Amino acid sequence: MENSNRKLMVYASSFACREKRLKSVSSATEKMAKMLNLDFEVVAFREKFMPIYVYYKNGDDEAIPVYCDKCGKTDVQDVYMALRNMMFVLSFHPKHSALRQIRKEVMRFS
């Protein structure tokens, strides 16, 4: 699948950068990005907030939230499965027809 500026982005507070759950979320997100041949980016904000968000971004389109960790005990595999499921669902949206190609990839790795 051609990338065309698509990526998965992890948004977190800079104070969360030391937390184990950020490592779990970013590891799972990076694994999903590699599997789907997408770029991967971690964005840290100065503000203090607890949730860690994962967004799908396609070029100049608005970013779409695909995962949120609200301070739970996060397992890499659980995050990966949640991302996999959301990307599969998103692939059916007509606005994101470029993701149609990932359906087979996502199902193959389930």
C-alpha positions as CSV (number, residue, x, y, z in Angstrom):
1,M,0.0,0.0,0.0
2,E,1.4,3.4,-0.9
3,N,1.8,5.8,2.0
4,S,0.7,9.1,0.5
5,N,1.3,11.0,3.7
6,R,-0.8,8.8,6.0
7,K,0.4,8.2,9.5
8,L,-0.6,7.2,13.0
9,M,0.2,9.8,15.6
10,V,0.4,9.4,19.4
11,Y,-0.6,12.5,21.4
12,A,0.5,12.7,25.0
13,S,1.5,15.2,27.7
14,S,5.2,15.6,28.0
15,F,5.0,14.4,31.6
16,A,3.6,11.1,30.3
17,C,6.8,10.4,28.4
18,R,8.2,8.7,31.4
19,E,5.2,6.4,32.0
20,K,5.1,2.8,31.1
21,R,1.7,3.2,29.5
22,L,3.0,5.6,26.9
23,K,5.6,3.1,26.0
24,S,2.9,0.4,25.6
25,V,0.7,2.7,23.4
26,S,3.5,4.0,21.3
27,S,5.0,0.4,20.8
28,A,1.6,-0.9,19.7
29,T,1.0,2.1,17.4
30,E,4.4,1.8,15.8
31,K,3.8,-1.9,15.2
32,M,0.5,-1.1,13.5
33,A,2.0,1.7,11.5
34,K,4.8,-0.7,10.2
35,M,2.3,-3.4,9.4
36,L,0.2,-1.0,7.3
37,N,3.2,0.9,5.9
38,L,2.2,4.2,7.5
39,D,4.4,6.8,9.1
40,F,4.5,7.0,12.9
41,E,4.9,10.1,15.1
42,V,4.8,10.8,18.8
43,V,3.6,14.4,19.7
44,A,4.3,15.6,23.2
45,F,2.4,18.7,24.7
46,R,3.6,20.8,27.6
47,E,0.1,20.8,29.2
48,K,-0.5,18.2,31.8
49,F,-3.3,15.7,30.8
50,M,-3.6,12.0,31.6
51,P,-5.1,10.4,28.5
52,I,-2.9,9.3,25.6
53,Y,-4.6,9.5,22.2
54,V,-3.8,7.9,18.9
55,Y,-5.0,9.6,15.7
56,Y,-5.0,8.5,12.0
57,K,-3.9,11.4,9.7
58,N,-4.2,11.3,5.9
59,G,-2.4,14.2,4.3
60,D,-4.2,17.5,4.9
61,D,-7.4,15.9,6.1
62,E,-8.5,16.3,9.7
63,A,-6.9,13.7,12.1
64,I,-9.3,11.0,13.2
65,P,-9.1,9.6,16.8
66,V,-8.7,5.8,16.7
67,Y,-7.7,5.1,20.3
68,C,-7.7,6.7,23.8
69,D,-5.9,5.4,26.9
70,K,-7.4,7.0,30.0
71,C,-4.8,6.0,32.6
72,G,-5.6,2.3,32.5
73,K,-3.1,-0.5,32.8
74,T,-2.1,-0.8,29.2
75,D,-0.9,-4.0,27.6
76,V,0.8,-3.6,24.2
77,Q,-1.3,-6.5,22.7
78,D,-4.6,-5.0,24.0
79,V,-3.7,-1.6,22.4
80,Y,-2.6,-3.2,19.2
81,M,-5.9,-5.2,18.9
82,A,-8.0,-2.0,19.6
83,L,-6.0,-0.1,16.9
84,R,-6.4,-3.0,14.5
85,N,-10.2,-3.1,15.0
86,M,-10.5,0.7,14.6
87,M,-8.4,0.8,11.4
88,F,-10.5,-2.1,10.0
89,V,-13.7,-0.2,10.7
90,L,-12.3,3.0,9.3
91,S,-11.4,1.3,6.1
92,F,-15.2,1.0,5.3
93,H,-15.7,4.8,5.5
94,P,-16.2,6.3,2.0
95,K,-14.0,9.3,2.8
96,H,-11.1,6.9,3.6
97,S,-11.3,4.7,0.6
98,A,-7.4,4.5,0.5
99,L,-7.7,2.4,3.6
100,R,-9.7,-0.2,1.8
101,Q,-6.5,-1.9,0.9
102,I,-5.6,-2.6,4.5
103,R,-8.6,-4.8,5.2
104,K,-6.8,-7.9,3.9
105,E,-3.6,-6.9,5.8
106,V,-5.5,-6.3,9.0
107,M,-7.4,-9.6,8.8
108,R,-4.3,-11.5,7.9
109,F,-2.6,-10.4,11.1
110,S,-5.6,-11.2,13.4
